[in-house]
Amino acid sequence: MKKWIVVGLILIFWAHLAYGKQITYKKVRPGKNISRDKVYAEKEDPFKAYIVMEGSIGKILEGENTHLKWPPASITKLMLAYIVMEKLSKGEVQLTDKITISKNAARIGGSQVFLKEGEAFTLEELMKATMVASANDAAYAIGEFLAGSSEEFISLMNEKAKTLNMVDTEYHSVHGLPPSKGEQEDLTSCNDLATLARELLKYPKLLEWTSIKSDSFRDGKFILNNTNKLLIKMPAVDGLKTGYYRKSGYNIVVTAKKGDLRFIVVVMGTDSNVLILGLRRTDARKLCGLDRFPARAHPSLPTESAQTSVVPYPTRCNP
């Protein structure tokens, strides 16, 4: 069966489920032993790996090379987000906590909000910068704040990956930047990222941050624009993360919801920014037809409210 672009994947399944039609699932090919060189050789593929997961029960609906290890680039920051949300839920940190920027954090390049050594921002301000604008310097500062050093935080990231049974994942950075000479790259898979995304959906605050299209930083002096342009093109898309550098290609973890339906889609290794830039050549709304679909679930799937627990955290953490 010919593989589709991610947006088509999301809504083809959506159409079937919403109208209560019979679904024929494509056999998932895990691809555990597939090398990246071999996958790259398949030029006809619009991506190297993908997965479509039903969010409430974690059922995999469609996938290709779902266990292929691939560098996620900035999607690495989703594990940072998971650790932050877990600590918030336990009351170990608060969103109002002040974080003083270190010299090392101020020197981080790539996407950034140009933090300066000695400046101080709240945890929430830095999380917004990280989740909305993918700020590497903000992510690094948060990691240092939570664990004392970036090295200790990376160890914590790997521990959490094991706890979540993310068997294809290994972290070597806080932010997902391409490794310098002599360093190792972060690796994960579509399967592991879908698992992580499903855990993150238990935290409404995280979804709130990743659904922000645009916000401000430094009292309005710096504008944060979300790297996930599908938020603009597809009204039902409401969060999570993108990632890119040359070797990794364009990657995205996206979730969308209408009525009782919740989907998680992960696509890795696309060689075009068509997904990230929001389908410039195609009107996503026409392609997806979301507005035409009634907000009712297929009878074979439970509603999100019945299956997905929401993890609260103290009110003081949510100013």
C-alpha contacts under 8 A as a table, 3 or more apart, distances in Angstrom:
res1	aa1	res2	aa2	distance
1	M	26	K	7.95
3	K	45	D	7.28
3	K	46	P	7.79
4	W	8	G	6.05
4	W	9	L	6.04
4	W	46	P	7.71
5	I	8	G	5.53
5	I	9	L	6.39
5	I	46	P	6.83
6	V	9	L	4.90
6	V	10	I	6.28
6	V	50	Y	7.92
6	V	265	V	7.17
6	V	266	V	7.93
6	V	267	V	6.76
6	V	275	L	7.62
7	V	10	I	5.23
7	V	11	L	6.44
7	V	275	L	7.95
7	V	284	A	7.60
7	V	287	L	7.98
7	V	288	C	6.95
8	G	11	L	5.46
8	G	12	I	5.77
8	G	287	L	7.12
8	G	288	C	6.60
9	L	12	I	5.41
9	L	13	F	6.44
9	L	52	V	7.47
10	I	13	F	5.77
10	I	14	W	6.21
10	I	52	V	7.23
10	I	263	F	7.22
10	I	265	V	7.02
11	L	14	W	4.37
11	L	15	A	5.83
11	L	288	C	5.39
11	L	289	G	7.62
11	L	290	L	7.35
12	I	15	A	5.22
12	I	16	H	6.48
12	I	288	C	7.70
13	F	16	H	5.18
13	F	17	L	6.13
13	F	23	I	7.82
14	W	17	L	5.19
14	W	18	A	5.83
14	W	293	F	7.97
15	A	18	A	5.23
15	A	19	Y	6.10
15	A	293	F	6.62
16	H	19	Y	5.49
16	H	20	G	6.08
16	H	21	K	5.10
16	H	22	Q	6.92
16	H	23	I	6.42
17	L	20	G	5.05
17	L	21	K	6.30
17	L	23	I	7.53
17	L	297	A	6.19
17	L	298	H	4.64
18	A	21	K	7.82
18	A	293	F	6.09
18	A	294	P	6.08
18	A	295	A	6.75
18	A	296	R	5.71
18	A	297	A	5.68
18	A	298	H	5.93
19	Y	293	F	7.41
19	Y	294	P	7.55
19	Y	298	H	7.33
20	G	297	A	7.58
20	G	298	H	5.04
20	G	299	P	7.10
21	K	298	H	7.88
25	Y	61	L	6.10
25	Y	62	E	6.41
26	K	61	L	7.55
26	K	62	E	5.80
26	K	63	G	7.59
27	K	62	E	7.10
27	K	63	G	7.55
28	V	62	E	5.99
28	V	63	G	4.88
28	V	64	E	5.84
28	V	65	N	7.86
28	V	66	T	7.60
29	R	63	G	6.59
29	R	64	E	5.12
29	R	65	N	5.59
29	R	66	T	6.79
30	P	63	G	7.68
30	P	64	E	6.38
30	P	65	N	4.72
30	P	66	T	4.71
30	P	67	H	5.20
30	P	68	L	7.29
31	G	34	I	5.27
31	G	64	E	7.38
31	G	65	N	4.34
31	G	66	T	6.42
31	G	67	H	5.77
31	G	68	L	5.79
32	K	65	N	7.21
32	K	66	T	7.86
32	K	67	H	5.20
32	K	68	L	5.68
33	N	68	L	7.62
34	I	38	K	6.83
34	I	39	V	7.12
34	I	65	N	7.77
34	I	68	L	6.62
35	S	38	K	5.36
35	S	39	V	6.49
35	S	68	L	7.75
36	R	39	V	5.05
36	R	40	Y	6.04
36	R	68	L	7.82
36	R	70	W	7.80
37	D	40	Y	5.12
37	D	41	A	6.34
38	K	41	A	5.14
38	K	42	E	7.02
39	V	42	E	5.49
39	V	48	K	6.16
40	Y	43	K	6.57
40	Y	48	K	7.14
42	E	45	D	5.94
43	K	46	P	7.77
45	D	48	K	6.77
46	P	270	T	5.92
46	P	271	D	7.17
47	F	50	Y	7.39
47	F	267	V	6.91
47	F	268	M	6.22
47	F	269	G	5.25
47	F	270	T	4.23
47	F	271	D	7.01
48	K	65	N	7.29
48	K	267	V	7.79
48	K	268	M	5.94
48	K	269	G	5.04
48	K	270	T	6.54
49	A	63	G	7.50
49	A	64	E	5.38
49	A	65	N	4.94
49	A	66	T	6.02
49	A	68	L	6.94
49	A	190	C	6.81
49	A	267	V	5.94
49	A	268	M	5.36
49	A	269	G	6.87
50	Y	63	G	5.40
50	Y	64	E	5.47
50	Y	65	N	6.80
50	Y	66	T	6.11
50	Y	190	C	5.91
50	Y	265	V	7.34
50	Y	266	V	5.39
50	Y	267	V	4.33
50	Y	268	M	6.23
51	I	60	I	7.23
51	I	61	L	7.73
51	I	62	E	5.72
51	I	63	G	4.12
51	I	64	E	6.53
51	I	66	T	6.12
51	I	190	C	5.92
51	I	191	N	6.78
51	I	194	A	7.56
51	I	265	V	5.74
51	I	266	V	5.35
51	I	267	V	6.72
52	V	60	I	5.95
52	V	61	L	5.52
52	V	62	E	5.08
52	V	63	G	6.15
52	V	263	F	7.07
52	V	264	I	5.89
52	V	265	V	4.59
52	V	266	V	6.71
53	M	58	G	5.89
53	M	59	K	5.58
53	M	60	I	4.41
53	M	61	L	5.62
53	M	62	E	7.26
53	M	194	A	6.96
53	M	263	F	5.79
53	M	264	I	5.07
53	M	265	V	6.29
54	E	57	I	6.46
54	E	58	G	5.36
54	E	59	K	5.20
54	E	60	I	6.33
54	E	61	L	6.80
54	E	261	L	7.98
54	E	262	R	6.19
54	E	263	F	4.76
54	E	264	I	6.32
55	G	58	G	5.24
55	G	59	K	7.36
55	G	198	R	6.20
55	G	261	L	7.92
55	G	262	R	5.09
55	G	263	F	5.01
55	G	264	I	5.92
55	G	304	E	7.47
56	S	262	R	6.69
56	S	302	P	7.24
56	S	303	T	7.02
56	S	304	E	4.93
56	S	307	Q	5.38
56	S	308	T	5.32
57	I	302	P	7.74
57	I	307	Q	6.43
57	I	308	T	7.49
58	G	195	T	7.74
58	G	198	R	7.39
60	I	63	G	7.38
63	G	66	T	5.90
65	N	68	L	5.25
65	N	190	C	7.99
66	T	189	S	6.34
66	T	190	C	5.13
66	T	191	N	5.28
67	H	168	D	6.64
67	H	189	S	5.15
67	H	190	C	6.37
67	H	191	N	5.91
67	H	192	D	7.77
68	L	168	D	7.80
68	L	188	T	7.77
68	L	189	S	5.48
68	L	190	C	7.40
69	K	168	D	6.11
69	K	169	T	7.46
69	K	187	L	5.70
69	K	188	T	5.06
69	K	189	S	4.91
70	W	186	D	7.97
70	W	187	L	5.11
70	W	188	T	5.43
70	W	189	S	5.90
70	W	248	S	7.02
70	W	268	M	7.33
70	W	269	G	7.65
71	P	185	E	6.58
71	P	186	D	5.39
71	P	187	L	4.51
71	P	188	T	6.32
71	P	247	K	7.98
71	P	248	S	5.36
72	P	75	I	5.32
72	P	76	T	6.02
72	P	176	G	6.93
72	P	186	D	6.85
72	P	187	L	6.42
72	P	188	T	6.53
72	P	243	G	6.25
72	P	244	Y	7.47
72	P	248	S	6.59
72	P	251	N	6.57
72	P	268	M	7.35
73	A	76	T	6.07
73	A	175	H	7.71
73	A	176	G	4.42
73	A	177	L	5.91
73	A	178	P	7.01
73	A	186	D	7.45
73	A	243	G	4.83
73	A	244	Y	5.34
73	A	245	Y	6.29
73	A	248	S	6.60
73	A	251	N	7.71
74	S	77	K	5.77
74	S	134	S	6.80
74	S	175	H	5.95
74	S	176	G	4.65
74	S	177	L	6.71
74	S	241	K	7.80
74	S	242	T	6.56
74	S	243	G	4.27
74	S	244	Y	6.56
75	I	78	L	5.68
75	I	176	G	6.91
75	I	241	K	5.81
75	I	242	T	5.76
75	I	243	G	5.13
75	I	251	N	7.69
75	I	252	I	7.41
75	I	253	V	7.55
76	T	79	M	6.02
76	T	80	L	7.41
76	T	171	Y	7.75
76	T	173	S	7.98
76	T	174	V	7.05
76	T	175	H	5.93
76	T	176	G	5.08
76	T	186	D	7.48
77	K	80	L	4.98
77	K	81	A	6.27
77	K	130	T	7.57
77	K	131	M	7.70
77	K	134	S	7.93
77	K	139	A	7.19
77	K	174	V	6.74
77	K	175	H	5.49
77	K	176	G	6.91
78	L	81	A	4.88
78	L	82	Y	6.20
78	L	196	L	7.68
78	L	197	A	7.78
78	L	240	L	7.86
78	L	241	K	7.38
79	M	82	Y	4.91
79	M	83	I	6.33
79	M	157	M	6.39
79	M	161	A	7.98
79	M	196	L	7.48
80	L	83	I	5.27
80	L	84	V	6.25
80	L	139	A	7.54
80	L	143	G	7.34
80	L	157	M	7.07
80	L	174	V	7.07
81	A	84	V	5.06
81	A	85	M	6.09
81	A	127	M	7.84
81	A	200	L	7.94
81	A	206	L	7.43
82	Y	85	M	5.20
82	Y	86	E	6.10
82	Y	196	L	7.90
82	Y	199	E	7.83
82	Y	200	L	6.15
83	I	86	E	5.13
83	I	87	K	6.20
83	I	157	M	7.58
83	I	160	K	7.81
84	V	87	K	5.22
84	V	88	L	6.15
85	M	88	L	4.98
85	M	89	S	6.13
85	M	203	Y	6.94
85	M	206	L	7.42
86	E	89	S	5.15
86	E	90	K	6.38
87	K	90	K	5.13
87	K	91	G	6.18
87	K	92	E	5.15
87	K	93	V	5.96
88	L	91	G	5.03
88	L	92	E	5.99
88	L	93	V	5.37
88	L	94	Q	6.08
88	L	95	L	7.69
88	L	313	Y	5.99
88	L	314	P	7.58
88	L	317	C	6.86
89	S	92	E	7.73
89	S	311	V	6.94
89	S	312	P	6.06
89	S	313	Y	4.00
89	S	314	P	6.77
90	K	93	V	7.95
90	K	313	Y	6.87
91	G	94	Q	6.85
91	G	313	Y	6.99
91	G	314	P	6.64
93	V	97	D	6.96
93	V	317	C	7.95
94	Q	97	D	5.36
94	Q	123	L	7.35
94	Q	316	R	7.14
94	Q	317	C	4.82
95	L	122	T	6.49
95	L	123	L	4.97
95	L	124	E	4.84
95	L	316	R	7.96
95	L	317	C	4.96
95	L	318	N	6.70
95	L	319	P	7.67
96	T	122	T	5.26
96	T	123	L	6.09
96	T	124	E	6.63
96	T	317	C	6.89
96	T	319	P	7.82
97	D	122	T	5.31
97	D	123	L	5.62
98	K	120	A	6.09
98	K	121	F	5.41
98	K	122	T	4.36
98	K	123	L	6.25
99	I	120	A	5.27
99	I	121	F	5.41
99	I	122	T	5.88
99	I	123	L	6.47
99	I	141	A	7.39
99	I	142	I	7.45
99	I	145	F	6.56
100	T	117	E	7.74
100	T	118	G	5.79
100	T	119	E	5.64
100	T	120	A	4.27
100	T	121	F	6.74
100	T	141	A	7.89
101	I	105	A	6.24
101	I	106	A	6.68
101	I	115	L	7.00
101	I	116	K	6.58
101	I	117	E	5.07
101	I	118	G	5.23
101	I	119	E	5.41
101	I	120	A	6.05
101	I	141	A	6.10
102	S	105	A	5.24
102	S	106	A	6.28
102	S	116	K	7.90
102	S	117	E	5.11
102	S	118	G	6.39
102	S	141	A	7.09
103	K	106	A	5.19
103	K	107	R	6.43
103	K	116	K	7.65
103	K	117	E	5.04
103	K	118	G	7.86
104	N	107	R	5.25
104	N	108	I	6.83
105	A	108	I	5.56
105	A	115	L	7.50
105	A	117	E	7.62
105	A	137	D	5.24
105	A	138	A	7.33
105	A	140	Y	5.58
105	A	141	A	5.38
106	A	114	F	6.95
106	A	115	L	5.15
106	A	116	K	5.16
106	A	117	E	5.62
106	A	137	D	6.16
107	R	137	D	7.42
108	I	112	Q	7.75
108	I	136	N	6.47
108	I	137	D	5.15
108	I	140	Y	7.73
109	G	112	Q	6.55
109	G	136	N	6.87
109	G	137	D	7.02
110	G	135	A	7.87
110	G	136	N	6.65
110	G	177	L	7.39
111	S	133	A	7.39
111	S	134	S	6.23
111	S	135	A	5.08
111	S	136	N	5.83
111	S	137	D	7.95
112	Q	115	L	7.68
112	Q	133	A	7.63
112	Q	134	S	7.14
112	Q	135	A	4.06
112	Q	136	N	5.37
112	Q	137	D	5.60
112	Q	138	A	7.19
113	V	129	A	7.14
113	V	135	A	5.94
113	V	137	D	6.98
113	V	138	A	7.26
113	V	222	F	7.60
114	F	137	D	7.27
115	L	119	E	7.14
115	L	137	D	6.64
115	L	138	A	7.42
116	K	119	E	5.73
121	F	125	E	6.22
121	F	126	L	6.69
122	T	125	E	5.20
122	T	126	L	6.47
123	L	126	L	5.25
123	L	127	M	6.05
123	L	142	I	7.21
124	E	127	M	4.98
124	E	128	K	6.14
125	E	128	K	5.30
125	E	129	A	6.39
125	E	217	F	7.32
126	L	129	A	5.00
126	L	130	T	6.12
126	L	138	A	5.31
126	L	139	A	7.29
126	L	142	I	7.22
127	M	130	T	4.94
127	M	131	M	5.93
127	M	138	A	7.28
127	M	139	A	7.44
127	M	142	I	7.87
127	M	209	W	7.97
128	K	131	M	5.22
128	K	132	V	5.57
128	K	133	A	7.60
128	K	209	W	6.05
129	A	132	V	5.53
129	A	133	A	5.33
129	A	134	S	6.38
129	A	135	A	5.56
129	A	138	A	6.51
129	A	217	F	7.44
129	A	224	L	6.72
130	T	133	A	5.79
130	T	134	S	4.41
130	T	135	A	4.58
130	T	136	N	6.81
130	T	138	A	5.85
130	T	139	A	5.70
131	M	134	S	5.42
131	M	135	A	7.62
131	M	209	W	6.36
131	M	210	T	5.66
131	M	226	N	7.98
131	M	240	L	7.90
131	M	241	K	7.31
132	V	209	W	6.68
132	V	210	T	5.84
132	V	211	S	7.96
132	V	212	I	6.56
132	V	213	K	7.44
132	V	214	S	7.52
132	V	224	L	6.43
132	V	225	N	6.42
132	V	226	N	4.61
132	V	227	T	6.85
133	A	224	L	5.34
133	A	225	N	5.58
133	A	226	N	5.20
133	A	227	T	6.17
134	S	226	N	7.90
134	S	227	T	7.36
135	A	138	A	5.38
135	A	139	A	6.37
136	N	139	A	5.08
136	N	140	Y	6.18
136	N	175	H	5.44
136	N	177	L	7.85
137	D	140	Y	5.15
137	D	141	A	6.23
138	A	141	A	5.12
138	A	142	I	6.26
139	A	142	I	5.18
139	A	143	G	6.27
139	A	174	V	6.66
139	A	175	H	6.02
140	Y	143	G	5.11
140	Y	144	E	6.30
140	Y	150	S	6.77
140	Y	174	V	6.02
140	Y	175	H	6.65
141	A	144	E	5.20
141	A	145	F	6.18
142	I	145	F	5.01
142	I	146	L	6.19
143	G	146	L	5.29
143	G	147	A	6.09
143	G	148	G	7.51
143	G	149	S	6.81
143	G	150	S	5.72
143	G	153	F	5.54
143	G	174	V	6.77
144	E	147	A	5.44
144	E	148	G	4.73
144	E	149	S	4.35
144	E	150	S	5.30
144	E	153	F	6.91
145	F	148	G	5.68
145	F	149	S	7.45
146	L	153	F	7.20
147	A	150	S	7.26
147	A	152	E	5.69
147	A	153	F	5.11
147	A	156	L	7.95
148	G	152	E	6.75
148	G	153	F	7.49
149	S	152	E	5.35
149	S	153	F	6.27
150	S	153	F	4.98
150	S	154	I	6.11
150	S	173	S	7.71
150	S	174	V	6.74
151	E	154	I	5.19
151	E	155	S	6.42
152	E	155	S	5.11
152	E	156	L	6.34
153	F	156	L	4.91
153	F	157	M	6.20
153	F	174	V	7.30
154	I	157	M	4.91
154	I	158	N	6.36
154	I	171	Y	6.40
154	I	172	H	6.31
154	I	173	S	6.17
154	I	174	V	6.11
155	S	158	N	5.22
155	S	159	E	6.26
156	L	159	E	4.98
156	L	160	K	6.22
157	M	160	K	5.23
157	M	161	A	6.24
157	M	171	Y	6.79
158	N	161	A	4.94
158	N	162	K	6.35
158	N	169	T	7.78
158	N	170	E	6.27
158	N	171	Y	6.02
159	E	162	K	5.24
159	E	163	T	6.32
160	K	163	T	4.89
160	K	164	L	6.23
161	A	164	L	5.20
161	A	165	N	6.23
161	A	166	M	5.09
161	A	167	V	7.58
161	A	169	T	6.79
161	A	170	E	7.87
162	K	165	N	4.89
162	K	166	M	5.72
162	K	167	V	6.77
163	T	166	M	7.60
164	L	195	T	7.60
164	L	196	L	7.47
165	N	192	D	7.88
166	M	169	T	5.67
166	M	188	T	8.00
166	M	191	N	7.95
166	M	192	D	4.88
166	M	193	L	8.00
166	M	195	T	7.46
167	V	192	D	7.19
168	D	187	L	7.28
168	D	188	T	5.24
168	D	189	S	5.89
168	D	192	D	6.67
169	T	186	D	7.73
169	T	187	L	5.40
169	T	188	T	4.07
169	T	189	S	6.81
169	T	192	D	6.99
170	E	186	D	5.87
170	E	187	L	5.32
170	E	188	T	6.46
171	Y	174	V	7.69
171	Y	185	E	7.56
171	Y	186	D	4.74
171	Y	187	L	6.51
172	H	184	Q	6.28
172	H	185	E	6.22
172	H	186	D	5.32
173	S	176	G	5.75
173	S	177	L	7.34
173	S	185	E	7.83
173	S	186	D	6.72
176	G	185	E	7.96
176	G	186	D	6.50
177	L	245	Y	7.65
178	P	185	E	6.48
178	P	245	Y	6.87
179	P	182	G	7.78
179	P	183	E	5.30
179	P	184	Q	5.88
179	P	185	E	5.39
180	S	183	E	5.45
180	S	184	Q	7.98
188	T	192	D	6.47
188	T	193	L	7.15
189	S	192	D	5.23
189	S	193	L	6.19
190	C	193	L	5.15
190	C	194	A	6.07
190	C	266	V	5.64
190	C	267	V	6.87
190	C	268	M	7.11
191	N	194	A	5.28
191	N	195	T	6.33
192	D	195	T	5.04
192	D	196	L	6.22
193	L	196	L	4.95
193	L	197	A	5.97
193	L	253	V	7.31
193	L	266	V	7.07
194	A	197	A	5.00
194	A	198	R	6.11
194	A	253	V	7.51
194	A	264	I	6.48
194	A	265	V	7.10
194	A	266	V	6.49
195	T	198	R	5.24
195	T	199	E	6.50
196	L	199	E	5.16
196	L	200	L	6.27
197	A	200	L	4.97
197	A	201	L	6.27
197	A	240	L	7.51
197	A	253	V	7.53
197	A	264	I	7.33
198	R	201	L	5.26
198	R	202	K	7.25
198	R	264	I	7.45
199	E	202	K	5.70
199	E	203	Y	7.94
200	L	203	Y	5.66
200	L	206	L	6.95
200	L	207	L	7.80
201	L	204	P	6.65
201	L	206	L	7.45
201	L	207	L	6.59
201	L	310	V	7.84
202	K	308	T	6.99
202	K	309	S	6.07
202	K	310	V	4.48
202	K	311	V	5.49
203	Y	206	L	5.60
203	Y	207	L	6.81
203	Y	310	V	6.12
203	Y	311	V	5.64
203	Y	312	P	7.20
204	P	207	L	5.12
204	P	208	E	6.10
204	P	310	V	7.38
205	K	208	E	4.88
205	K	209	W	6.33
206	L	209	W	5.19
206	L	210	T	6.27
207	L	210	T	5.20
207	L	211	S	6.00
207	L	238	D	7.07
207	L	239	G	5.68
207	L	240	L	6.90
208	E	211	S	5.36
208	E	212	I	6.67
208	E	239	G	7.64
209	W	212	I	5.53
209	W	239	G	7.82
210	T	226	N	7.86
210	T	238	D	7.29
210	T	239	G	4.58
210	T	240	L	5.14
210	T	241	K	7.05
211	S	231	L	6.90
211	S	238	D	4.91
211	S	239	G	4.40
211	S	240	L	7.25
212	I	215	D	7.00
212	I	226	N	6.77
212	I	239	G	7.97
213	K	225	N	6.15
213	K	226	N	5.13
213	K	231	L	6.78
213	K	232	I	7.36
214	S	223	I	7.12
214	S	224	L	5.46
214	S	225	N	4.58
214	S	226	N	5.96
215	D	223	I	5.93
215	D	224	L	4.96
215	D	225	N	6.67
216	S	219	D	6.87
216	S	220	G	4.82
216	S	221	K	7.01
216	S	222	F	5.60
216	S	223	I	4.45
216	S	224	L	5.36
217	F	220	G	5.31
217	F	221	K	6.24
217	F	222	F	4.89
217	F	223	I	6.10
217	F	224	L	6.78
218	R	221	K	5.32
218	R	222	F	5.98
219	D	222	F	7.68
220	G	223	I	6.75
226	N	229	K	6.89
227	T	241	K	7.67
227	T	242	T	6.47
227	T	276	I	7.14
228	N	231	L	6.13
228	N	239	G	7.93
228	N	240	L	7.99
228	N	241	K	6.47
228	N	242	T	5.99
228	N	276	I	5.95
228	N	277	L	7.43
228	N	278	G	7.80
229	K	232	I	5.51
229	K	233	K	6.71
229	K	276	I	5.90
229	K	277	L	5.34
229	K	278	G	4.93
230	L	233	K	4.89
230	L	234	M	5.48
230	L	237	V	6.63
230	L	275	L	7.46
230	L	276	I	7.06
230	L	277	L	7.29
230	L	278	G	4.88
231	L	234	M	5.64
231	L	235	P	6.31
231	L	236	A	7.82
231	L	237	V	5.46
231	L	238	D	6.28
231	L	239	G	7.22
232	I	235	P	6.60
232	I	278	G	7.54
233	K	278	G	5.95
233	K	279	L	7.85
233	K	283	D	7.58
233	K	284	A	5.81
233	K	285	R	6.53
234	M	237	V	5.58
234	M	284	A	6.38
234	M	285	R	5.96
234	M	288	C	7.99
235	P	238	D	7.46
236	A	256	A	5.13
236	A	257	K	5.44
236	A	258	K	6.21
236	A	290	L	7.41
237	V	254	V	7.09
237	V	255	T	5.79
237	V	256	A	4.06
237	V	257	K	6.62
238	D	254	V	7.78
238	D	255	T	6.16
238	D	256	A	5.64
238	D	257	K	7.29
239	G	254	V	6.04
239	G	255	T	5.81
239	G	256	A	7.46
240	L	253	V	5.94
240	L	254	V	5.37
240	L	255	T	6.68
241	K	252	I	5.95
241	K	253	V	5.35
241	K	254	V	6.51
242	T	250	Y	7.60
242	T	251	N	5.68
242	T	252	I	4.31
242	T	253	V	6.27
242	T	276	I	7.10
243	G	250	Y	6.11
243	G	251	N	5.09
243	G	252	I	6.27
244	Y	248	S	6.24
244	Y	249	G	5.56
244	Y	250	Y	4.77
244	Y	251	N	6.15
245	Y	248	S	5.46
245	Y	249	G	5.81
245	Y	250	Y	7.21
246	R	249	G	5.43
248	S	251	N	7.58
248	S	268	M	7.82
248	S	269	G	5.74
249	G	268	M	7.35
249	G	269	G	4.61
249	G	270	T	5.40
249	G	271	D	5.48
249	G	272	S	7.67
250	Y	268	M	6.50
250	Y	269	G	5.49
250	Y	270	T	4.97
250	Y	271	D	6.36
250	Y	272	S	6.75
250	Y	273	N	6.25
250	Y	275	L	7.89
250	Y	276	I	7.18
251	N	266	V	7.61
251	N	267	V	5.62
251	N	268	M	4.39
251	N	269	G	5.82
251	N	270	T	6.59
251	N	276	I	7.95
252	I	265	V	7.93
252	I	266	V	5.71
252	I	267	V	5.44
252	I	268	M	6.55
252	I	275	L	7.88
252	I	276	I	7.43
253	V	264	I	7.23
253	V	265	V	5.84
253	V	266	V	4.46
253	V	267	V	6.68
254	V	264	I	5.83
254	V	265	V	5.37
254	V	266	V	6.44
255	T	262	R	7.09
255	T	263	F	5.52
255	T	264	I	4.49
255	T	265	V	6.29
256	A	262	R	5.83
256	A	263	F	5.51
256	A	264	I	6.83
257	K	260	D	7.31
257	K	261	L	5.46
257	K	262	R	4.48
257	K	263	F	6.55
258	K	261	L	5.39
258	K	262	R	6.85
258	K	295	A	5.60
259	G	294	P	7.97
259	G	295	A	4.25
259	G	296	R	6.01
259	G	297	A	7.61
260	D	295	A	6.63
260	D	296	R	6.15
260	D	297	A	5.85
260	D	303	T	5.08
260	D	304	E	5.50
260	D	305	S	7.28
261	L	295	A	7.44
261	L	296	R	7.25
261	L	297	A	5.88
261	L	303	T	6.79
261	L	304	E	6.60
262	R	304	E	6.83
267	V	270	T	7.45
270	T	273	N	7.49
272	S	275	L	7.42
273	N	276	I	5.11
273	N	277	L	5.85
274	V	277	L	5.41
274	V	278	G	6.12
274	V	279	L	4.95
274	V	280	R	6.66
275	L	278	G	5.34
275	L	279	L	5.85
276	I	279	L	7.72
277	L	280	R	6.61
278	G	284	A	7.39
279	L	282	T	5.23
279	L	283	D	6.69
279	L	284	A	6.28
280	R	283	D	7.18
282	T	287	L	7.33
283	D	286	K	5.48
283	D	287	L	6.31
284	A	287	L	4.92
284	A	288	C	5.83
285	R	288	C	5.14
285	R	289	G	5.53
285	R	290	L	6.73
286	K	289	G	5.12
289	G	292	R	5.53
289	G	293	F	7.16
290	L	293	F	5.54
291	D	294	P	7.87
297	A	301	L	6.66
297	A	302	P	7.56
297	A	303	T	6.79
298	H	301	L	5.68
299	P	302	P	7.29
302	P	306	A	6.53
302	P	307	Q	6.81
303	T	306	A	5.30
303	T	307	Q	6.59
304	E	307	Q	5.28
304	E	308	T	5.54
305	S	308	T	5.92
305	S	309	S	7.66
313	Y	317	C	6.89
314	P	317	C	5.57
314	P	318	N	7.37
315	T	318	N	5.35
315	T	319	P	7.35
316	R	319	P	6.21
